[in-house]
Amino acid sequence: MIKKRTTAAAAILLIAFQSCKPEPYGKIGDDYSLTEGITGTWELQTVLQTDETQPVPEVIDISDFFVSDPMVMSFDYVSSSYTVDNPGAGGNIFGNSGSFAYDNLEFPSGVSVYTDLGDTLMMSLTQMVRSIDTRMGFRVSRQRCDELNISYDYDFNRQ
């Protein structure tokens, strides 16, 4: 008799706990594309140079050289093209225009830029590029003798 009461009580408690579960949340909002957000105009804000040959990589902020007359770039996701609206004070490694491609359309972590100068830059994305984001960043790494030598982090703000 005690066993039947315990089993009945457990069943009632189980039903009570299941009825107290909150309803699942609905969709909070639209998903943002991780690739289409690059469309727009971007102004260079900072440039960091990292000496990768040191045991503890040394980082130097070289933004003052670049942002006195900041580079401005415009990207168009649909045509996979970009233009450099203002090359800025620093060396313009991006040329005047070109095309670009992500390494992975679902979860991009890098982008290749094909400049009008005939150069190809393979860069890591340092920040997401969704349509709601106001910042975008690239890391350009340079190698010498097949070893990572130096890298530059370019940080842009959406205009």
C-alpha positions in Angstrom: 0.0 0.0 0.0 2.8 2.4 0.9 4.6 1.6 -2.4 1.4 2.4 -4.4 1.0 5.7 -2.6 4.7 6.6 -3.2 4.3 5.8 -6.9 1.1 7.8 -7.2 2.7 10.7 -5.3 5.7 10.6 -7.6 3.5 10.6 -10.7 1.5 13.6 -9.4 4.7 15.5 -8.7 6.1 14.6 -12.2 2.9 15.9 -13.8 3.0 19.1 -11.6 6.6 19.8 -12.6 6.0 19.3 -16.3 3.0 21.7 -16.2 5.2 24.4 -14.6 7.7 24.5 -17.5 7.7 27.9 -19.1 6.6 28.1 -22.7 9.6 28.2 -25.1 10.5 31.7 -26.3 9.5 32.7 -29.8 12.0 34.1 -32.3 13.6 37.2 -30.9 14.4 38.8 -34.2 15.8 38.3 -37.7 19.1 36.6 -38.0 21.9 38.8 -39.3 24.1 37.7 -42.2 27.7 37.3 -41.3 28.8 38.3 -44.8 26.3 40.9 -46.2 27.1 43.4 -43.5 30.4 44.4 -45.1 28.3 46.5 -47.6 28.8 50.2 -46.9 31.5 52.8 -46.4 34.2 52.3 -43.8 36.8 54.8 -42.4 40.1 53.6 -41.0 40.4 54.4 -37.3 43.5 52.6 -36.0 46.4 50.5 -37.2 48.4 48.3 -34.9 51.7 46.8 -35.9 52.8 43.5 -34.2 56.3 42.1 -34.2 55.5 38.4 -34.3 59.2 37.4 -34.0 59.4 38.2 -30.3 58.7 35.6 -27.6 56.0 38.0 -26.4 54.7 39.8 -29.6 55.4 43.5 -29.3 52.5 45.7 -30.4 53.0 49.3 -31.6 50.1 51.7 -32.3 51.0 53.4 -35.6 47.6 55.0 -36.1 48.9 58.6 -36.0 50.6 58.0 -39.4 47.4 56.6 -41.0 44.6 58.6 -39.5 45.8 62.2 -40.1 44.1 61.6 -43.5 42.2 58.4 -42.9 41.6 55.8 -45.6 38.0 55.4 -46.7 36.8 52.2 -48.4 33.4 51.1 -49.7 32.4 47.5 -50.1 29.5 46.0 -52.0 28.6 42.4 -51.1 26.3 41.8 -54.1 29.1 42.5 -56.6 31.9 41.3 -54.3 33.7 44.5 -55.1 35.3 47.4 -53.2 36.7 50.8 -54.0 39.1 53.0 -52.0 37.4 56.3 -51.9 40.3 58.0 -50.1 43.7 56.2 -50.0 44.7 58.1 -46.9 48.1 59.1 -45.6 49.5 55.6 -45.1 50.6 53.2 -47.8 47.6 52.0 -49.8 48.0 48.2 -49.9 44.4 47.8 -51.2 44.9 49.7 -54.5 42.1 51.8 -55.9 39.5 49.1 -56.3 39.2 45.3 -56.6 37.1 42.3 -55.6 36.9 40.2 -52.5 35.8 36.7 -51.4 35.2 35.2 -47.9 36.9 32.0 -46.9 33.6 30.6 -45.6 30.2 32.1 -46.4 28.5 30.6 -43.4 31.1 31.5 -40.7 33.7 33.8 -42.3 37.0 34.2 -40.5 39.0 35.6 -43.4 38.7 37.5 -46.6 40.8 37.5 -49.7 41.2 40.9 -51.5 42.2 41.0 -55.2 43.5 44.5 -55.9 43.5 46.4 -59.2 47.3 46.4 -58.8 47.4 42.6 -59.4 48.0 41.8 -55.7 46.1 39.3 -53.6 45.8 39.9 -49.8 44.7 37.1 -47.6 43.4 38.7 -44.4 41.9 37.5 -41.1 38.7 39.2 -39.9 39.3 40.6 -36.4 35.7 41.6 -36.0 32.3 40.5 -37.3 30.8 42.2 -40.2 27.1 42.1 -39.7 24.8 44.9 -40.9 24.3 46.1 -37.3 28.0 46.3 -36.5 29.7 49.7 -36.6 33.3 48.3 -36.6 35.2 46.0 -38.9 38.8 44.8 -38.7 41.4 43.0 -40.8 44.7 41.5 -39.9 47.3 41.5 -42.7 50.2 39.2 -41.9 53.6 39.3 -43.6 56.0 36.4 -43.8 59.7 36.1 -44.4 61.4 32.7 -45.1 58.0 30.9 -44.4 57.8 32.3 -40.9 55.3 34.9 -39.6 57.3 38.1 -39.3 54.9 41.0 -38.7 51.2 41.7 -38.8 49.0 44.8 -39.1 45.6 45.2 -37.6 43.4 47.6 -39.5 40.3 48.8 -37.6 37.5 50.6 -39.5 34.3 52.4 -38.4 31.1 52.3 -40.5 30.2 55.7 -41.9 
